[in-house]
Every structure is written in structure tokens, then in C-alpha cells.
Amino acid sequence: MSSTDTRMEFCSDIDDWWCQLFAMRLGAPLPSERIKLRFIGFVEDRCQEVGSWRINDDDLTCLFSEFIDNLGEW
């Protein structure tokens, strides 16, 4: 598998989690695509910082909370 395939799978996993978060957990419409892409970038940055690209549902939940806090600082 190429690194592009791995990144696409990584982004796809986050996208799936993102959609489930808003549709099933929050029951709210999805934010703009731009916000989702910022979240994916945020997760990628955090994964790079710790040197691991393995993420699970709990990791994404914690990172989402951190992302929201970060949005408040912009």
C-alpha cells in the first residue's frame, strides 16, 4: 500500500467518525466542509507530534474537544 493510500484511509476514517458524530451522536447538521478539513489537519498535526498515526474513537473524541477549544482561540 502506498503512503497516499494510507493517508486516504486515515482521512476516510476521520471523515466517517466526523459524520457519525454529527448525525448519530449530536443529531445536528454537518458543519462546512472547510471545518471538517481543518479538523483532519488538526488530527494530522497531533499525530505527527506524537509520532503515531493510530487513532481510535476515544482519541478522536478527545481531539475534537481540543479542536473546539482551539477554534475559540482563532
HELIX and SHEET records of a PDB file:
HELIX    1   1 SER A    3  GLN A   20  1                                  18    
HELIX    2   2 LEU A   21  LEU A   26  3                                   6    
HELIX    3   3 GLU A   33  VAL A   50  1                                  18    
HELIX    4   4 ASP A   57  GLU A   73  1                                  17    
END                                                                             
